[in-house]
C-alpha cells in the first residue's frame, strides 16, 4: 500500500481512467498534498484526473524536454515552461 497524500480522494472503483491517472501521478513521485512545506497555509495542487490528461501531458513533456513529474503537476500544461 502506498501513501498518496493527505488530500487524496479515491475515485470510484470502476473508473479505470481515473485509477490510471492516480497510478501515473504516484509513479512520477508526486503526491496529493495541498499543504505548503512550512505548514503555514494551503495551496491546492493540480493533478490529472483522466488517462487522456496524462497522455497529453506526457506528450508535451517529451516535446519540451521537461520531466514528466513537472508536466503532471502543471495546472496549465501549455503555459508551463
N, C-alpha and C positions, 0 to 999 in steps of 0.2 A: 504494500500500500504506500502511496506517495502523498506527502502533504502538499496540497495545491495552493494553500494560502488562506488567510483569514476571510477574504471576500469571495471565495469560490462558492458558486451556486450550481449544483449539479443539474445538467439538462435532463429532460425526460428519458427514461430508459430506452425507448425505441427510436430516439432521434440519433441515428448513426452519424449524420453530418455534423451535429454539434459535438458528439463524443470524439470524432476525428479531429475537430478543431482543438478540443481540450488536449488530446494526445500530442498534437503538433506544438502547442504552446508549452506544455511541460517538457517535451523532448528538446525544445530550444533553450531550456533552462530558465524560463520565465515562470512567475507565479501570479496568482490572483490576489495581490495585495494592493490596497489603496493607501496604506499608511506611509508617511514620509519617514525617512531614516531617523530623524531626530524625534519622532513621535509627538510632534507639536501640532499636527493637523492631518487632514486627509486630502489626498489628491487622487481623484479617480483615474485609474489606468485603463487604457483601451486594450482589449483582447479580442481577436476574431471569434465570431460565433458560428461560422459555417465553413464547410470544406471548400467552397468556392472562394471565400475571402482568403483562406490560407494559400490556395493555389495562386491567386492573383498576387499576393504579397511575396511568395517565393519567386515568381517570375520577375517581379520588379527588383528583388534583391540581387538576382543574378545579372540583370541588365545594368544595374547601377553599381555593382561591386560592393554592396553593403551586406553586412551579416543578416542572416535570416531572423535572428532574435531582434535586432534593431528594427527591421521592417515589420515584424509581427507586433511590435509594441507601438508603432507609429499610428496615431489616430487617423491622419490623412496620409496615405502612402504616396500620393502624388506630390504632396508638399514637403515630404521628408527628404532631406539631403544628407 
